[in-house]
Amino acid sequence: MLDLKYVRDNLDRVQEKIGQRGSGFDGDAFAALENRRRELIVRSEELRALRNRVSQEIPRRKKAGEDVTAQIAEMKDVGETIKSLEEGLAAVDQELQDFLLQVPNLPDDTVPPGRSEEDNVEVRRWGTPRDFDFPVQDHVDLGAALNILDLDRAAKITGARFAVYRGAGARLERALINFMLDIQTREKGYLEVMPPFMVNAESLVGTGNLPKFEDDLFRIQNWPFYLVPTAEVPVTNFYRDEIIEEADLPIRLAAFTPCFRSEAGSYGKLTRGLIRQHQFNKVELVKFCRPEDSMAELESLTADAETILQRLQLPYRVVTLCTADLGFSSAKTYDIEVWLPSQQRYVEISSCSNFKDFQARRAGIRYRPAGQGKPRYVHTLNGSGLAIGRTWVALVENGQNADGSITLPEALRPFMDGEIQIPAPTRS
């Protein structure tokens, strides 16, 4: 959530920055609420001053033998009016709060301007896409032929956009989870956590998923809980309404969770196979840091996610999202896109974002500067490290051979009992 005082003092700039996103900011509605708020404050202060003055006069008049019945009755009315004004002020403050909960974060000044994802800016590439001397298959056909992926039975069990992994396919999914967590915790300094897979509404408000994006979520019927759309939600809310000591920053956490999303906005996007599922696994990286460190932490977070793809020898590129393609809560985001041979293009596998103090304000996460200064809001960051299903897809497609077998990258083989390949399907 944006700082209310900042919005008040910089209304034109806020409108300009929100406009760069392709979103609207109703400055007139905000100004109307602010004017109403000021009117209520001024009127309340005037009446309090009047009540204080008359309250001081009443004892003096009583002592002088004057009749103060009218003044006492008047002050009773004044007290009721002040109470009414305070209730009105509380209502306006809530309206302002609700208004700001719907407003996205301001893009950082380093974010490139743009009107769509076509305006995202490539930062770097790693690896060279492989040249195949045989017809390339996609992961759906490969998975079916190897009997390691069963989408039909998943549809029977649950519905479309769910998957059943079988045999080596299930083991590959599990191996990737352990591989990613081991690298981030043993080499990169993240603390592994295992959060709940359901969260309350307050947690989703804290990260910016509610109230604006409820249609993207799965809510538990008859319970005040939602299935997590990403580990970002429970992990960021570890410190909701808490004050962290500066000496404990930065905090770096890594968590595996299944993720559940309705994909309400996926019309027209690729939905074949594992690319866009209602349920998928992910390892998430979350950071809490001082404001002055957050941009450097974004760079290192992105590098940590890239390490996974480099160890798996998967070609990828990094792009900076333009203003119009930023997520609601993000001030700056790098997308990491992995190469998929079947599509002959790069596909997002991780988004690494700096939210600055946007989430921290919503969730009340602060830190106490050394020397016991006034608490300040932390900056929060997160990124996928990585989306497991899409990594599975990339490994299967990039590692395919002419006989239908899948060659596993060397770094992953210890997690697959030393296996070099998922063997080719047997021919009858």
WOMOKA-V598644 format. One record per backbone hydrogen bond with DSSP energy under -1.0 kcal/mol. CO is the residue of the C=O (numbers start at 1). NH is the residue of the N-H. Records with the same first field share a line. If there is no record, write none. Layout:
CO=NH  NH
//
This chain:
3=7
4=8
5=9
6=10
10=14
11=15
12=16
13=17
14=18
15=19
16=20
18=23
19=22
25=27
26=30
27=31
28=32
29=33
30=34
31=35
32=36
33=37
34=38
35=39
36=40
37=41
38=42
39=43
40=44
41=45
42=46
43=47
44=48
45=49
46=50
47=51
48=52
49=53
50=54
51=55
52=56
53=57
54=58
57=61
58=62
59=63
60=64
61=66
62=65
68=72
69=73
70=74
71=75
72=76
73=77
74=78
75=79
76=80
77=81
78=82
79=83
80=84
81=85
82=86
83=87
84=88
85=89
86=90
87=91
88=92
89=93
90=94
91=95
92=96
93=97
94=98
95=99
96=100
97=101
99=102
100=103
108=111
112=323
116=119
117=120
121=320
124=318
126=316
138=142
139=143
140=144
141=145
142=146
143=148  149
148=166
151=155
152=156
153=157
154=158  159
161=278
164=150
166=169
167=171
168=172
169=173
170=174
171=175
172=176
173=177
174=178
175=179
176=180
177=181
178=182
179=183
180=184
181=185
182=186
183=187  188
184=190
191=254
197=228
199=226
200=204
201=205
202=206
203=207
204=209  210
209=213
213=216
214=217
216=262
218=227
220=223
225=220
226=199
228=260
230=233
231=235
232=236
233=237
235=238
237=240
239=242
242=366
244=368
245=248
246=249
251=288
252=191
253=286
254=193
255=284
257=282
259=280
263=266
266=269
272=275
278=261
280=259
281=388
282=257
283=385
284=255
285=383
286=253
287=381
288=251
289=379
290=293
293=297
294=298
295=299
296=300
297=301
298=302
299=303
300=304
301=305
302=306
303=307
306=310
307=311
308=312
309=314
310=313
315=339
316=126
317=337
318=123  124
319=335
320=121
322=325
328=105
331=108
332=354
333=321
334=352
335=319
336=349  350
337=317
338=347
340=344  345
345=340
347=338
349=387
350=336
352=334
353=382
354=331  332
355=358
356=380
357=361
358=362
359=363
360=364  365
363=241
365=378
366=244
367=376
368=246
369=372  373
376=367
379=289
380=355
381=287
382=353
383=285
386=283
387=391
388=392
389=393
390=394
391=395
392=396
393=397
394=398
395=399
399=407
401=404
405=401
406=422
409=412
412=415
413=416  418
416=419
420=408
422=406
//
